[in-house]
Amino acid sequence: MNTARPEGTVARQAHLLDCAIAVVGESGLRGLTHRAVDRAAGLPEGSCSVYYRTRLALLTALTDHVAEKLLGDVRVLTAGLPTDTDDPSAAVAGTTGLLVGLVRDPALLLTLSELSLEAVRTPSLQEPMRVWRRALVDVVRTLVEAHHKGDSLRRARTMVAALEGVAIASLNVAEPEREAFLADTIGMLLQAMTDLETA
């Protein structure tokens, strides 16, 4: 666990939420407590509850934090992809690289998965999940439109849902075979999106 003690409210909150991701990655949401986050952060007991007084406040902040991390990664990916070609190889390579990075250190991906399920049971978490997914779909939709594909919203929604599923499924693939699984599956998925008939 990262025991550095950043100065300033924003830095300390980010540190606590990063440590919350580590806690969830190791113990699931059942292990996410204020005390567990304090221990992981190397901060005095009660530090996490200063910023997030209830478990729901902590879950809400963690949802926003995870979403922003994932969305930032996708924005970097899409900004670097060429828009003047229908050749999907750059998109396959970039997307594979993004997901490989996630599954090599899977705490963030596991936290996303746990929060997605928790949002089904906790209505107040549903809107933050919807907000970041809409933003993610918008990013992917821009890429789809840049490649002059029709029905861009349907394609983008399908892509986001499918890639999330592929990433989570890859965690159950033997580690030596995981990167090949991701490359093959993402390649098939992107090819299917290219061939998808417009409505």
Steps between C-alpha positions, in 0.01 A plus 500: 500500500610856437581658837614841374319786671409766243438853615183694422135400504469404133821297499406323822152416370648358180748298706221360717294404196799336330549299817129415502548353152782285636282385790212404270738327261630287785187446713199604293243754611436292811850595615458871428484682831628838613752324724624278219556804278683682782728200549568467127574874478732499800290770664364529853171328572213735426670673207273349235185581696599866516443524125242223453289479812280209391557185302271635227705819477813288461337281234376802307839670505669173401260457207583848372874440550503168313291646220733796452805274488348273237361786295839674503666186364242473221540867405876452469444192285249660262703818466791295368309299240502595130165617362580490128493123451256211527783266598417389856853381585594815695174485696554130574857560618410803709195342660688179569779699664250687716330183621827313549611783729179464699522124542870505594403694812133407523394688817343783298311261274381291795383814678306608191334159484406505869367856481294417191323224691463714811335773292226255406419459871570859605289744296699807602811353336325442169520857375878534549541172308272625225682833476842346444368237259325770297825694490689188397247426227537860376877457473465175305219647288730781389751241382230304317375813326854594402517169313179594317298213642123535519287438809784624715311503830397135476851400398656696787262358762565149375875555498513634856286218640688233308848625590411514868377141481809385313731661755324338794480163324875510436568484873380139491742411219835350603753782526738369229208494254330823609663748262440274199137459607457877521663564163293233325169594664542875451597447138183299437290755686631799308461315172139427591445869571647585162265258327190589703214595275354842558138525611 
